[in-house]
Amino acid sequence: MLLGLLYAAGPAVQARAVAGPAWLGLVTGGWAVLAVLAPPFVWVAFPLLFAYLHVLPLWGAMFGVTVLTSAAVVAAAWHAGELTTPLLVGPGVAAAVVTLLALACKALRAEADRE
């Protein structure tokens, strides 16, 4: 519940230069704790990918998406007791789709702002 409240506070602080990345760090830390404690929380990483792509510059977002996806794979494999192909491929494909969707939305917004 605390992680959900912290995540919900995002729109109020995302646009600020220091507060946005600090908020993202707190949410990511909360996710990491929950992902270690319970397997279902591993998959909460995917909404965080959108936040990374929204809050950080592109190079930082790509790095964050890569690290967060890798952490989700490791946590899921740790809970499962083994690394399987679906646990490796699924999060990677999901991260690629999230990244493409977020970049497409940014491009559409930029195009709309120009008109």
VENZIWO-V386294 format. One record per backbone hydrogen bond with DSSP energy under -1.0 kcal/mol. NH is the residue of the N-H (numbers start at 1). CO is the residue of the C=O. E is the energy in kcal/mol with one decimal. If there is no record, write none. Layout:
BEGIN
nh=NH co=CO e=E
nh=NH co=CO e=E
END
This chain:
BEGIN
nh=5 co=1 e=-2.2
nh=6 co=2 e=-2.5
nh=7 co=3 e=-2.7
nh=8 co=4 e=-2.3
nh=9 co=5 e=-1.1
nh=10 co=7 e=-1.6
nh=12 co=9 e=-1.0
nh=13 co=10 e=-1.6
nh=14 co=10 e=-2.6
nh=16 co=13 e=-1.3
nh=20 co=16 e=-1.9
nh=22 co=18 e=-1.8
nh=23 co=19 e=-2.9
nh=24 co=20 e=-2.5
nh=25 co=21 e=-2.3
nh=26 co=22 e=-2.2
nh=27 co=23 e=-2.6
nh=28 co=24 e=-2.4
nh=29 co=25 e=-2.4
nh=30 co=26 e=-2.4
nh=31 co=27 e=-2.5
nh=32 co=28 e=-2.5
nh=33 co=29 e=-2.1
nh=34 co=30 e=-2.2
nh=35 co=31 e=-3.1
nh=36 co=32 e=-1.7
nh=37 co=33 e=-1.6
nh=38 co=34 e=-2.5
nh=41 co=38 e=-1.2
nh=42 co=39 e=-1.7
nh=44 co=41 e=-1.1
nh=45 co=42 e=-1.4
nh=46 co=43 e=-1.2
nh=49 co=45 e=-1.2
nh=51 co=47 e=-1.3
nh=52 co=48 e=-2.6
nh=53 co=49 e=-2.2
nh=54 co=50 e=-1.4
nh=55 co=51 e=-2.9
nh=56 co=52 e=-2.0
nh=61 co=57 e=-3.0
nh=62 co=58 e=-2.7
nh=63 co=59 e=-1.9
nh=64 co=60 e=-2.8
nh=65 co=61 e=-3.0
nh=66 co=62 e=-2.0
nh=67 co=63 e=-2.6
nh=68 co=64 e=-3.0
nh=69 co=65 e=-2.4
nh=70 co=66 e=-2.3
nh=71 co=67 e=-2.6
nh=72 co=68 e=-2.2
nh=73 co=69 e=-2.3
nh=74 co=70 e=-2.6
nh=75 co=71 e=-2.8
nh=76 co=72 e=-2.6
nh=77 co=73 e=-2.6
nh=78 co=74 e=-2.5
nh=79 co=75 e=-2.4
nh=80 co=76 e=-2.2
nh=81 co=77 e=-1.5
nh=88 co=84 e=-1.3
nh=89 co=85 e=-3.3
nh=90 co=86 e=-2.1
nh=93 co=89 e=-2.7
nh=94 co=90 e=-2.6
nh=95 co=91 e=-2.5
nh=96 co=92 e=-2.0
nh=97 co=93 e=-2.5
nh=98 co=94 e=-2.7
nh=99 co=95 e=-2.4
nh=100 co=96 e=-2.5
nh=101 co=97 e=-2.6
nh=102 co=98 e=-2.6
nh=103 co=99 e=-2.5
nh=104 co=100 e=-2.3
nh=105 co=101 e=-2.4
nh=106 co=102 e=-2.1
nh=107 co=103 e=-2.3
nh=108 co=104 e=-2.5
nh=109 co=105 e=-2.4
nh=110 co=106 e=-2.5
nh=111 co=107 e=-2.3
nh=112 co=108 e=-2.4
nh=113 co=109 e=-2.2
nh=114 co=110 e=-1.4
END
